[in-house]
């Protein structure tokens, strides 16, 4: 039998654990993290909603650094487990000839809302009636498979103003800013504190032919407010992160990035965290517009 070339690491989790574990795995595995959950369908027209336990997994390259990378990953998961109890990770060797099939078979076109289609970079456009957003899921968190990303994309369909700019705080793969541009925004700014996310955003923007209208760089709210980027505020501001981070960002001035009368969309919020985020937003003088839910996840829209 051929020697294994990859080591799969997987954990079966609940939604709150899955978000945090995905971010940890992204630092160590090759070619992205897969977040796989069950799906409930209410009727034949329902695209489905995530439900039940979530399996999060990725692949370590079986090279001379495998044992070191495995040790570092296990240590990172152990530290996370001190904050958020986790099951033990499961490791499984994968043969090289099975690798690309094993990884890529979990990615497929995802229709979102009425107009969008999230398309893995290697798949041809299959629905000319929809606006395709091409994403390489090997590069960064934010592939369109997570419910919070999908909720944000639905909001983008509703609140993008053609010919106006968009700001995405914590841009990840760039998927949200790219979608807004393809739905008519004239310019977008994406910021993140992770250099890998900035690289991924630039490459995905180029693949979607919006590289010239999507500015991205390292930073967060202070850098935007200080004028480090061309766009200082916008009628649509997006933040798909985690509830505790959103609350901190609101205190740092997230609402100040929203033009008067504009919309702030926040996601990455579990149902039980919703009221805390709402209270933080309303403390900053923002006006609640609507919420949308998918499984245990919630996205909120506010008017400045």
Phi, psi and omega in degrees: 000139179297147179293140179297137180254348182223151175239113178281134173241130183219150174221140176257123197220174167267178187298318182295317178296320185299319181299312182290318181294323178302317181294323178293312181300324182304331182287340190240331187271163177266140170065034168089171183245137177258129175245112189238125180226168172289163181230134173259137176242128180274327178200179187292341179267354183279124178291349177103153179226139181299142179206159174076188180299154181244133174258122180247128182205162178201187189228129173266134177289129182276070177247196183294345180261007187301309184296322178294315180295321178296317180298315180296320178296314180298323178294318180297319178293324178298315179297318177298323181294341176287337179264319185227103184309133184231152170287165177291139175292149178252128180250138182215125178291143181235131178289149184300321184291341179266353193296303186294322177295316181299322183279308189288337183295344181272357179247133182209164179302137181238108174288134180235129178059216183264341191233335191267153174220114175277124191236117172306143191302332185269000183256137180286153177301123185252350182223091184296348179281345182253157178272115185275133172245109184274126181230133172269104185289358179280349194259328184194162176296135180120062186259355183096355181274340184277139181305323182293324176295318180295320177297319177299317180297323176297317178296323179299320175303321185282320194249355175296130178258114181306135179081004181242159182278168179223145174239133176240113180265118187082061195285342177059246180274352183088003188301321185288313180296320179296317178300316180298319178296319182287344175263007171122350175300145184272332179211157178216151173238128175240127178236151178203157178267359181254117180303327179297326178291322179295317177299314181298318180298316180297317181290320177292323177298318178296320180296333179262006178059038175235018183301327183283341182250002178244106175272136177216152181189166179292135178148186179209210186300315181303318181294322178294314181294331179280356178086023180288346181233163184293326181262125182255332176206166185204156177286352174222119178239134186240139175213102179249090187228246176223155187303313181297323178291320178300318179298318177295319179295321177298319177293331180278353177112024179306318181296336180289345177283345184272126177299151177308128183083358181276182188238136172250125177249126179235138179213178188092024188249124173281153187309316184288349179265354189302313185296324178296317179292319178301315180298319179294322179292316182290333175296333179270008176084014179276149184254124181295133177254303182193163173232154175225148185231149171216110186062234180271000188259146183229142170237144184237144174241133180231149176257135177277000000 
